[in-house]
Amino acid sequence: MTVAEIFESMDWGPAPESRAEADAWLDAHGRTFGHFIGGKRLSPGDTFATMNPATGAELARVTQGTPADVEAAVKAARKAAKGWAATPDHDRARVLYAIARGLQKHARLFAVLETLDTGKPIRESRDIDVALAARHFYHHAGHAELRAETLPDAEPWGVCGQIVPWNFPLLMLSWKIAPALAMGNTVVLKPAEWTPLTALAFADVCDAAGVPPGVVNIVTGDGDTGAALVAAEIDKLAFTGSTEVGRILRRATAGRGMGLTLELGGKSPYVVFEDADIDGAIEGLIDAIWFNGGQVCCAGARLLVQEGIADDFTARLKDRMARIRVGDPLDKAVDMGALVHPEHKARVEALLARTSGTVHRGSAPEGCFLPPTLVTDLHGADPLMQEEVFGPVLAMTTFRTPAEAVQLANDTRYGLAGSVWSQDIDVALDTAPKIRAGVVWVNGANMLDAAAPFGGMKESGFGREGGIAGLRAYVRPAAAAKLGPRRTFDADVAPSDAIDRTAKMYIGGKQARPDGGYTRLVAGPKGPVGEVGIANRKDLRNAVEAAAGAASWSRSTGHMRAQILYYLAENLSARAAEFDARLTAQTGGKGEAERAVRNLFRWAAWADKHDGRTLGVPIGGLALALNTPVGVIGAFAPEEAPLSGLAQIVGAALAMGNRLVLVAPEGAPLTATDFYQLLDTSDVPSGVVNILTGGHEDLAAQMAGHANVDAVWSFSSVDISGTIEREAAHDLKRTWVNHGRGRDWAAHDPGPWLAHATETQTIWIPFGT
């Protein structure tokens, strides 16, 4: 064939990549591997095979980690933790820089190993996985160097357990190890059972880079090994994987007082408006869903096309699908390689068999391969529209208006990523932030960088990886003293008022009697002070419904929220003596009104000042990290600061645009019921703040288990932290609990409040020529 004929036909390849270097490395280790613990490669134990999914051939044998192996790795990490945390920032930075250089110097080895182990095309391993892995270590070397300047009071968690998936074994390793080491932690990493080889090769890079023994430990094995790591005496756990496993881990770690970040599944919308560049959107879609064979958590698996261009778009897409080359992943001319394992291929095929839509397939060779697949004529409840397939399957439907596009995009329990395609800047930038996802790309897909936070909302997990937001997952909050039981007082009879003055609850801007009709006496050191209702699950449900209905508050401007909080503070100041007297009558303690007023003023000041960031990512355009409200927050107020703590909670939640269901302090509930009188006179919209009185222990499980509560905060003296974390696993809502420890309510420490009152949403906006 002549050159002219090649240009006419555009035929490719073959262009095979040599696997000689990878085979030489495997042979040098006898193709059998033990764990890497305490800076040494251990002798293999009981082993299992890791296979090349493209050929079915055995690549190597790796050791099945036991609980004893995990314990040894954690012990080595614990031994190294103090010294690594005390290492000067500059010295840690030099080690991370050396790791980055090591990955670059051995880029071919890592790329070929990754392709052999996962089945992904060599172009992706070479140009994306290895390059981004090195980028993460370079970026975090900078964070290590600047730690004392950017996070001056940060303390590392200590020993971090890390579990990474099989779709991006090396890249996910870098996402987790780089920030952990930069902040002074040690790690025990468990790679996926199916794809352990690049993690084991990474041990050589650590040796050459001068990583001290025990700082990085790698234990291979299956899910039992991962379970042993979760159960071990670690200080923080980071997991990337399925939502189902994420729920298990949330329950397993509940009440242990450890750090936890979860990066879980997704069902990302790919929204194409009528004015989009159709050919550009189709090329972007190729990357969004068929990159790595669709085995990507943020894959654009739900295609939403505006009706006016749907037929044209579908025709062009089918034509482009027919030209996607599926085959040998070591061939540089191949677009899609093999799926990672025959078991996974069977799972994808089983999900595809359940659809009621019309299936259009490309072509693929026999074996562990699947063709690019498009499914049309779908309704919103079809399994392919709701369940994560994690394969090369694209589900398509249409929409008419931008509002319907947003509704369809958010019609999922997931919230990891999304894409918006439009040439109209107003449409694009209006739509993108409305998609409830941690990352949204405008006229692009799958753009990732170490400087840009990545992570999910809703059931796609919590926590961020990358950038400053990702660093915070690897530093622990300051330790506080244990709370003792609250002081209680006895009284035999209620106040002798002729008229019943039982304080009501506050739901949807109105006073409300308890659904069950039950009340309890509030007693202080000098006897009875009053009565309050006892809230039950129906009262909680009503309060959450009212908060959910006040969603416009989350769309209000920071300036407006500030004005209302200032007004609230002024009204409290005018009644300070009354509130102090009421508090003293209940607790015998000093008044807190002055401090509460200051807290409200401070949060009014913060309302329009928690700015996002423009991220230094290597694209022509912008990437923005926006701080978005969490949504509906359920909070349990503290006993040690009944008024000033309550004002801190209300101020922080409202300033950032959240709505609140607040359970009053049990020892001073009348302070909270008096507080709603201020809400009534301070222009706080109905439903934005709802106040319940009742037992914290009785309401904890209902609050954490409610599907319309987006986050739960607990500052309670009652031991409800474990209950909240376990119940929150159902829909993986965010939690901020005290594990029975107090806090300094007079401290000016906005950082934790801002972090827990907002979620980082990264918006990528490429532009230019």
Sequence and secondary structure as in RCSB ss.txt:
>XXXX:A:sequence
MTVAEIFESMDWGPAPESRAEADAWLDAHGRTFGHFIGGKRLSPGDTFATMNPATGAELARVTQGTPADVEAAVK
AARKAAKGWAATPDHDRARVLYAIARGLQKHARLFAVLETLDTGKPIRESRDIDVALAARHFYHHAGHAELRAET
LPDAEPWGVCGQIVPWNFPLLMLSWKIAPALAMGNTVVLKPAEWTPLTALAFADVCDAAGVPPGVVNIVTGDGDT
GAALVAAEIDKLAFTGSTEVGRILRRATAGRGMGLTLELGGKSPYVVFEDADIDGAIEGLIDAIWFNGGQVCCAG
ARLLVQEGIADDFTARLKDRMARIRVGDPLDKAVDMGALVHPEHKARVEALLARTSGTVHRGSAPEGCFLPPTLV
TDLHGADPLMQEEVFGPVLAMTTFRTPAEAVQLANDTRYGLAGSVWSQDIDVALDTAPKIRAGVVWVNGANMLDA
AAPFGGMKESGFGREGGIAGLRAYVRPAAAAKLGPRRTFDADVAPSDAIDRTAKMYIGGKQARPDGGYTRLVAGP
KGPVGEVGIANRKDLRNAVEAAAGAASWSRSTGHMRAQILYYLAENLSARAAEFDARLTAQTGGKGEAERAVRNL
FRWAAWADKHDGRTLGVPIGGLALALNTPVGVIGAFAPEEAPLSGLAQIVGAALAMGNRLVLVAPEGAPLTATDF
YQLLDTSDVPSGVVNILTGGHEDLAAQMAGHANVDAVWSFSSVDISGTIEREAAHDLKRTWVNHGRGRDWAAHDP
GPWLAHATETQTIWIPFGT
>XXXX:A:secstr
  HHHHHHH      B   HHHHHHHHHTTTEE  EETTEE    SEEEEE TTT  EEEEEE   HHHHHHHHH
HHHHHHHHHHHS HHHHHHHHHHHHHHHHHTHHHHHHHHHHHH   HHHIIIIIHHHHHHHHHHHHHHHHTHHHH
STT EE SEEEEE  SSSHHHHHHHHHHHHHHTT EEEEE  TT  HHHHHHHHHHHHHT  TTSEEE   SHHH
HHHHHHSS SEEEEES HHHHHHHHHHHTTS  EEEEE     EEEE TTS HHHHHHHHHHHHHGGGG  TT  
 EEEEEGGGHHHHHHHHHHHHTT  BS TTBTT SB   S HHHHHHHHHHHHT  SEEEE    SSS    EEE
ES  TTSHHHHS   SSEEEEEEESSHHHHHHHHT SSEESEEEEE S HHHHHHHGGGS SSEEEES      T
TS B  EETTEE  BSHHHHHGGGEE     B         SS    SS   B EEETTEEE  TT  EEEEEET
TEEEEEEE   HHHHHHHHHHHHTTGGGGGS HHHHHHHHHHHHHHHHHTHHHHHHHHHHHHS    HHHHHHHH
HHHHHHTTT   EE   SSSEEEEEEEEE  EEEEE  SSSTTHHHHHHHHHHHHTT EEEEE  SS HHHHHHH
HHHHHTTT  TTSEEEE S HHHHHHHHHH TT  EEEE  SSS HHHHHHHHTTTT EEEE TTB   TT   H
HHHHHHHEEEEEEEEE   
